[in-house]
Amino acid sequence: MDLKALAEAARTCRRFEEDRPLGMADLEWLVECARLAPSARNAQTLRFTLVSQGETCQKLFSLTRWAGALKDWGGPHPGERPTAFIAILMPENGNNLVCFDVGIAAQTMQLAATSRGWGCCMIQSFDRTAVPELLKIPSGMQVALVLGFGVAKETRRIAPMPADGSFAYWRDAQGVHHVPKRGLSELVAARY
Ligand SMILES: Cc1cc2nc3c(=O)[nH]c(=O)nc-3n(C[C@H](O)[C@H](O)[C@H](O)COP(=O)(O)O)c2cc1C
């Protein structure tokens, strides 16, 4: 698969094969991929907390919020929940440059997961008090982003932007998840 095809397949996934859990070795492989990503000043200040199955995984799931745009869906049902999480930690006093590192690491792991048939959802909507407590985040660090993973169960597709410009994603009657993306002509600000 070339990179554009991989990027197209790497849609956010929110329903998983919960009976086919990812293990710690799978999560370590994802962090191996993130380890090779660019880092501002090559400072590599990010750290990663890995959560595979079990009680901590269930507790962490309950502290995350999924698909705010799907108003009639409260998040993945039992049997379709993520089987693993990676929390990306950044220094509490981290500057904007570190935020770029977080995004690069997150997307690297999402693409890596997709390459193995796994799904990923980046989650910034989580309990910012309870999650650091649950994961015993080292002092001086904060949770920047939580990524949920599992074997992908749902079909996701890119859609053209609707005429009204609404960028909200939606799910059709067959349960397929559609994600509108702007076209190239809208994105290119200038050509010189
Ligand atoms: C920084 C960031 C934070 C996100 N936080 C959440 C979240 O808290 N809950 C959620 O369900 N999806 C979250 N998402 C997923 C977005 O909703 C998703 O990327 C968007 O709908 C576009 O879909 P796509 O990833 O398939 O292109 C987040 C994505 C990013 C990049």
The ligand as an SDF file (V2000), in Angstrom:
LIG
                    3D

 31 33  0  0  0  0  0  0  0  0999 V2000
   -6.1250   16.1450   18.3790 C   0  0  0  0  0  0  0  0  0  0  0  0
   -7.3300   15.2890   18.1440 C   0  0  0  0  0  0  0  0  0  0  0  0
   -8.2060   15.0380   19.1900 C   0  0  0  0  0  0  0  0  0  0  0  0
   -9.3250   14.2180   18.9960 C   0  0  0  0  0  0  0  0  0  0  0  0
  -10.1450   13.9400   20.0650 N   0  0  0  0  0  0  0  0  0  0  0  0
  -11.1900   13.1000   19.8960 C   0  0  0  0  0  0  0  0  0  0  0  0
  -12.0060   12.7530   21.0050 C   0  0  0  0  0  0  0  0  0  0  0  0
  -11.8120   13.2190   22.1330 O   0  0  0  0  0  0  0  0  0  0  0  0
  -13.0160   11.8450   20.8100 N   0  0  0  0  0  0  0  0  0  0  0  0
  -13.2540   11.3070   19.5680 C   0  0  0  0  0  0  0  0  0  0  0  0
  -14.1700   10.4920   19.4330 O   0  0  0  0  0  0  0  0  0  0  0  0
  -12.5060   11.6410   18.4810 N   0  0  0  0  0  0  0  0  0  0  0  0
  -11.4770   12.5160   18.6280 C   0  0  0  0  0  0  0  0  0  0  0  0
  -10.6800   12.8300   17.5480 N   0  0  0  0  0  0  0  0  0  0  0  0
  -10.9610   12.2480   16.2420 C   0  0  0  0  0  0  0  0  0  0  0  0
  -11.5810   13.2950   15.2790 C   0  0  0  0  0  0  0  0  0  0  0  0
  -12.9390   13.4260   15.5860 O   0  0  0  0  0  0  0  0  0  0  0  0
  -11.3660   12.7910   13.8440 C   0  0  0  0  0  0  0  0  0  0  0  0
   -9.9990   12.8840   13.5390 O   0  0  0  0  0  0  0  0  0  0  0  0
  -12.1860   13.6140   12.8550 C   0  0  0  0  0  0  0  0  0  0  0  0
  -13.5530   13.3560   13.0190 O   0  0  0  0  0  0  0  0  0  0  0  0
  -11.8020   13.3050   11.4200 C   0  0  0  0  0  0  0  0  0  0  0  0
  -11.9380   11.9340   11.1540 O   0  0  0  0  0  0  0  0  0  0  0  0
  -10.7090   11.1260   10.5650 P   0  0  0  0  0  0  0  0  0  0  0  0
   -9.6830   11.0020   11.6680 O   0  0  0  0  0  0  0  0  0  0  0  0
  -11.2640    9.8070   10.1580 O   0  0  0  0  0  0  0  0  0  0  0  0
  -10.1590   11.9120    9.4290 O   0  0  0  0  0  0  0  0  0  0  0  0
   -9.5680   13.6560   17.7240 C   0  0  0  0  0  0  0  0  0  0  0  0
   -8.6750   13.9110   16.6800 C   0  0  0  0  0  0  0  0  0  0  0  0
   -7.5770   14.7120   16.8770 C   0  0  0  0  0  0  0  0  0  0  0  0
   -6.6380   14.9520   15.7250 C   0  0  0  0  0  0  0  0  0  0  0  0
  1  2  1  0
  2  3  1  0
  2 30  2  0
  3  4  2  0
  4  5  1  0
  4 28  1  0
  5  6  2  0
  6  7  1  0
  6 13  1  0
  7  8  2  0
  7  9  1  0
  9 10  1  0
 10 11  2  0
 10 12  1  0
 12 13  2  0
 13 14  1  0
 14 15  1  0
 14 28  1  0
 15 16  1  0
 16 17  1  0
 16 18  1  0
 18 19  1  0
 18 20  1  0
 20 21  1  0
 20 22  1  0
 22 23  1  0
 23 24  1  0
 24 25  2  0
 24 26  1  0
 24 27  1  0
 28 29  2  0
 29 30  1  0
 30 31  1  0
M  END
$$$$
